[in-house]
């Protein structure tokens, strides 16, 4: 091969290589182009092999052309490589773009369950009068749940509490919070002002006003000279705080084995304000709790001398109070925990 032919071939390769470099779509393709023109077995290298066949005087000249072509292709490859990197970065940035002006996702905020909130409201009112919260066990013994509350075995009054028994000697799920009275009397000394909120259990068919699991708040006051009038005054304050200051109240005779006398405490119907409606059985009154003067037998079981001390007690169903406060007509709603229901109490 002579100088002219070789030079012409190199120039054609330069043109081909520059087109190929420009057309490389990504880094891998560019590398491929580099290898095929400039690599050890590349087209340009291949041509330079023939340099040995040239006259000695021509060799430096073809060497200069070859270097120039190689340099031009290398330089074009560097430029192309930078362009490809820049384009790749550009598209990655575009894909990862975060729009900082997009509104955030709202985090759902929880709120207090209406039953817990009602217990807190009850605690708060009695707390103003010095009542301190105590808690007794949910699994009770028969003696404390019944016998010490003046309800001996086989006493017909046991029918008031359909009991769920636990498979342990004489234990049961407490049917009311009243056994807490015995525990407080045994653990503390008068004057006593105790509030006992807690979960209770009964073997009941479930309907809009009955559950087999529900909450009560029990109250107990024991001191010298405690009277039914004190009880009435306290309960009036409570009723006015929860249901409105203008609401009339009344005591009706009632029966509980652990109080004597026993009363039912009524407030003017919160639905019809006393006019009479289906919610109050057209009486204009709603019973919100049971109460009475602690029976001397119960005081004695509590280790308290009934000759010196008197006490009153009361007990209320929290679901019932919550229903009246919020106009809820089915107590099952409190157990279902449907967020659409609960969200209304925020
Ligand atoms: N323990 C009663 C019940 O579950 C409620 C009650 C009535 C509690 C009168 C009392 C009370 O402390 O004096 O139905």
Boltz pocket constraint, residues with backbone or C-beta under 6 A from the ligand:
constraints:
  - pocket:
      binder: B
      contacts: [[A, 175], [A, 176], [A, 177], [A, 178], [A, 218], [A, 219], [A, 256], [A, 258], [A, 259], [A, 263], [A, 289], [A, 290], [A, 291], [A, 292], [A, 293], [A, 312], [A, 313], [A, 314], [A, 315], [A, 316]]
      max_distance: 6.0
